[in-house]
């Protein structure tokens, strides 16, 4: 195929010595211009359109209880994508449950661990379910958005309250002294800031959310 493996600081790249474009096994996308002598590189996981195919990640953000993991699995199946739960990345890296990190090391240590986990994610063609506190990390969100689009699963506060029954044990990152209403008001502007797509899930079941997300992603140009 005339492809040459090439490493460069900041990522892994492929150089294609022929005209056109090609996706490598790591979902790196390259587009060529003119006679093929000019080319652009895309770092691992970053997405470009090429002949109608899109290799972007879809990162789901939103409050605890919004269904990011459940909906993420269903969306990945529907779009024939991979699925990654960022909370599990944290637990694997730290060797502890989320709640254990919060209880033993505190909120600030948890945020640091989460940011490091987000920055460690390098993939393509993947639906990523983040924890509700992921938006506290500007570097982490920048990194994820460089690899694709962010979809905000929006819920009203009463709906969130109705869905959450285990606040003390499910590993929700509450700053000291804050209530659920406090973190909702604190995070909502951050979700809106980072969202490329917003889908309101109040009163909807996961299958309805998947259909709405597919429609929104198609309009955004992030799926076929």
N, C-alpha and C positions, 0 to 999 in steps of 0.2 A: 504493500500500500504506500510505500515511500514515506513512512512515518519514522520519526526519530525521537527517542525518549530524551528529555532534557530537563535538568533541575535548575531552579532559580530561587533565590532568596524570596521567601514569602509564599511559596507554593510549588506544586508540581505541574509541569506543563508538557504538552505534546507539540511538536512542530511538524506540520504536514507540508511536504515539498511538492504538492500538486495543487492544481486549481480546485476550488470548491471548498467544502467544509466537511468535517467528520467528527463524530463523537467517539471518544476513546472509552475504555472500560471503566474509567473513573468518572465518567460524565463530564469531562472537560470539553467545552464546546469551542470550536474555532471557526471563524468566518474569514474568507479570503476575498480580496478586492482585485479588480483589474485582471492583469495577466498572471496572477498568482505570485508575483514577486513581493507583493505587500500582503501582510497578514496581521491579525490581532490575536492575542492570547487571552484566555479566560482562566482564572485560577480555579482550583478544584471546587466543584459545586456551584460556581457562578453560572448563570444561565443566559443563553441567548436563543432566539428563534433561528431555526435553520430548516428550510423546506417544510414548514408546518409542524415540526416536532419541538417540544419544549421540555427542557430538563430541569426546570426550576424546582426548588423545594417549596413546600407550603408550610409555613410556621403558624401554628395556632396559638393565639394568646387570649387571655381572659381570666376572670375571677375563678377561684376555686368553686367547683360545682357547675361550671359552665359546660362540662362534658368534653373537654379537649381530648382526653385519652380515648374515650368511647367513640366519639365522632371521628377522631383521627384515624382509628383502625378501619372504620367503615369507609371513610373517604379514600384511604389508601387502597382498599380493595376495589372500590368503584373506579378509581383512576389508574389501577395497575401500577401503583407506586409502592415503595417501601415505607415502613413506619418506624419512628424513633420516639421514645418517651424520654424527655430530657431529665425528668426526676430520677429515672433509673440510671442515667449516666452519672448523676451526682452520687447516688448510693454506691455504685460500683467503684467510682474513683475514691470515695471517702471511706468505704468499707463499713458503712453505718446506714441505718434507716434515717429518713429525713427528720422524723421526730427526735431521734437520738441526737442528731447534730444540733438541733435547736435546744434540746434540754441540757446537753452537756457542754456545748460550746457557745451557745447564744446566737442571737439574731444576726449580728454583724459578721460572725464567722460563717454562718449559713449563707449570707449574701455573697461573701467572697468565694465560698465553695461553688455556689451556683454560677457565678460569673466565670470562674475557671472552667467549669463543665461546659458552659455554652460556647466558650472560645475554643474548646477542644473538638467541637463538632465540625466535621468536614465530610460532606456527602452530597449526593445529587439525587434527583427524582424521588424525594423522600418527604412524607408528611411528618412534621415534627410537632409533638405536643409539648409545650413548655409548662413549667410551674407558673402559678399566678403571680409570683414575685419576680419573674424573669425581667419584667420591664423596669425594675430598679437598676438594672445594669445597662448603661448606655453603650459600653463597648460590646457587651454580649448581644444586644439587639442589633447593633450596627453590623456585627459579624454575621448574624443569621439573615438579615435583610440583604446582605451582599450575595447570599446564596439563593435568594428567591423572594417570595412575597409573604407578607404577614396578614393573617386573617383574624380579626377580633370577633370572638363569640360573645356578644353583648347580652347581658341579662339585667333586669331591674333588681334593685336591692331586695324587695319582698320575695322575688323568685329565688334569689340566692339563699336567703334565709330558709326558705321551704325545702331546699335541697341539701343543706348541710346539717348533719346531726352529730358529727364527731370532731368538732373543732379542736379539741384538746389532744387528739391522738393521730390525726391524719397528716401531720407534717406541714401545716399551713404557717407560712412565715409572717407572724404578727410582730410588729415592733412592740417593745415593752409598753404596757399601759394603753394600747390601742384596742378599739372594738372593731367588729366586722364592718360597721358603718364607717368608721374612720378610714379603714384601709380601702373600702370601696371608693370613698370620695378622693382618697389619695391616689389610687391607681387608675381610676377611670380616665383622667386626662392623659395619662401615660399610654394606656391602651389606644386611645384615639390618636395620639401622636405617632405611634409606630405602625398603625394599621394601614394597609393598602386596601383592604376590604373589610367591611363590617356587616355582620349578619346577626340580627336580633333573634335570640333563641327563647324568649319568654313564651311559655305555653306550647313549645314545640318539642316533638320527640326527636331522637337522633337521626332517624331516617329522613325526616323533613329537613333537618339542618344540613344533611349531606346534599340533598337536592338543591337547596338554596345556595350552598357553597359552590357546587358545580356550576350553577348558573352565573354566580358572581365572578368566579374564576374565569369562566369563558369570556365574559365581558371585559375582564381585566387583561385578557390575552395570556393567562397563565395555565390554560388547559385547552385541549382540543374540543 
